């Protein structure tokens, strides 16, 4: 059997080399422009003191970074979990803003919204 090649192995190697891989990260050109744009928007939101907008943009940047590095979601409801995580992050930022105002009614409403967002996130993870 020495000197003899397995034709099935040869075909498998040829096939694997010729088919583009699905988990390849997006090109730098496709990622660098949106990354720079979102980063600039985060800086602008930080300068304006808009923490809820900044939280949303940071979540978008995280999602872009994962996509560009070729991270593939493992859970079938990954989009729902991501949405719930973004909502919870936004609600946390809104609660911080409400705490800054000192208005008890606004704080209470923000706490309830954050609790609801966290419940939705837990439900999505199940």
C-alpha positions as CSV (number, residue, x, y, z in Angstrom):
1,X,0.0,0.0,0.0
2,X,3.0,2.3,0.1
3,X,3.2,4.6,-2.8
4,X,-0.5,4.3,-3.4
5,X,-2.7,7.3,-2.7
6,X,-6.2,7.2,-1.4
7,X,-8.4,8.9,-4.1
8,X,-11.1,9.7,-1.6
9,X,-8.7,11.6,0.6
10,X,-7.3,13.4,-2.4
11,X,-10.8,14.5,-3.5
12,X,-11.6,15.6,0.0
13,X,-8.5,17.8,0.2
14,X,-9.2,19.3,-3.2
15,X,-12.8,20.0,-2.2
16,X,-11.8,21.6,1.1
17,X,-9.2,23.8,-0.5
18,X,-11.5,25.0,-3.3
19,X,-14.6,25.9,-1.3
20,X,-14.4,29.2,0.7
21,X,-14.8,28.7,4.4
22,X,-18.0,30.1,5.9
23,X,-16.4,31.3,9.1
24,X,-13.9,33.6,7.4
25,X,-13.9,37.0,9.0
26,X,-15.0,39.9,6.9
27,X,-12.3,41.9,5.2
28,X,-10.6,44.8,7.0
29,X,-11.9,47.2,4.4
30,X,-15.5,46.1,5.1
31,X,-15.0,46.5,8.8
32,X,-12.7,49.4,9.3
33,X,-15.0,52.1,7.9
34,X,-18.1,51.2,10.0
35,X,-15.8,50.7,13.0
36,X,-14.4,54.2,12.7
37,X,-17.8,55.7,12.1
38,X,-19.3,54.0,15.2
39,X,-16.2,54.9,17.3
40,X,-16.6,58.6,16.3
41,X,-20.3,58.4,17.2
42,X,-19.4,57.0,20.6
43,X,-17.0,59.9,21.1
44,X,-19.7,62.4,20.1
45,X,-22.2,60.7,22.5
46,X,-19.6,60.8,25.3
47,X,-19.0,64.5,24.7
48,X,-22.7,65.2,24.8
49,X,-23.2,63.1,27.9
50,X,-25.7,60.9,26.2
51,X,-25.0,57.7,28.0
52,X,-27.9,55.7,26.6
53,X,-26.9,56.5,23.0
54,X,-23.3,55.6,23.9
55,X,-24.4,52.2,25.3
56,X,-26.4,51.4,22.1
57,X,-23.4,52.4,20.0
58,X,-21.0,50.3,22.1
59,X,-23.3,47.3,21.7
60,X,-23.2,47.9,17.9
61,X,-19.4,48.2,17.9
62,X,-19.2,44.9,19.9
63,X,-21.5,43.2,17.4
64,X,-19.4,44.5,14.5
65,X,-16.2,43.4,16.2
66,X,-17.6,39.9,16.7
67,X,-18.8,39.7,13.1
68,X,-15.5,41.0,11.7
69,X,-13.5,38.5,13.7
70,X,-15.6,35.6,12.4
71,X,-17.4,34.8,15.6
72,X,-20.4,32.6,14.9
73,X,-23.4,32.5,17.2
74,X,-23.8,29.1,18.9
75,X,-27.5,29.5,19.9
76,X,-30.3,29.5,17.4
77,X,-31.9,32.5,19.0
78,X,-28.7,34.5,19.1
79,X,-30.4,37.6,17.5
80,X,-33.1,37.6,20.2
81,X,-30.5,37.3,22.9
82,X,-28.5,40.1,21.4
83,X,-31.6,42.3,21.1
84,X,-32.5,41.6,24.8
85,X,-28.9,42.4,25.8
86,X,-28.9,45.7,24.0
87,X,-32.2,46.6,25.6
88,X,-30.9,45.8,29.0
89,X,-27.8,47.8,28.4
90,X,-29.9,50.8,27.3
91,X,-32.2,50.5,30.3
92,X,-29.1,50.4,32.6
93,X,-27.9,53.6,31.0
94,X,-31.3,55.2,31.4
95,X,-31.4,54.2,35.0
96,X,-28.1,55.9,35.6
97,X,-29.4,59.0,34.0
98,X,-32.6,58.8,36.1
99,X,-30.5,58.5,39.3
100,X,-28.6,61.6,38.2
101,X,-31.9,63.6,38.1
102,X,-32.9,62.5,41.6
103,X,-36.6,62.4,40.6
104,X,-38.1,59.4,42.5
105,X,-40.8,58.8,39.9
106,X,-38.4,58.7,37.0
107,X,-36.0,56.5,39.0
108,X,-38.9,54.0,39.8
109,X,-40.0,53.9,36.1
110,X,-36.4,53.3,35.0
111,X,-36.0,50.5,37.6
112,X,-39.2,48.8,36.4
113,X,-38.1,49.0,32.8
114,X,-34.7,47.6,33.6
115,X,-36.2,44.7,35.6
116,X,-38.5,43.9,32.6
117,X,-35.5,44.1,30.2
118,X,-33.5,41.7,32.4
119,X,-36.5,39.3,32.6
120,X,-36.7,39.3,28.8
121,X,-33.0,38.6,28.6
122,X,-33.2,35.7,31.0
123,X,-36.2,34.3,29.0
124,X,-34.3,34.6,25.8
125,X,-31.3,32.7,27.2
126,X,-33.5,29.7,28.1
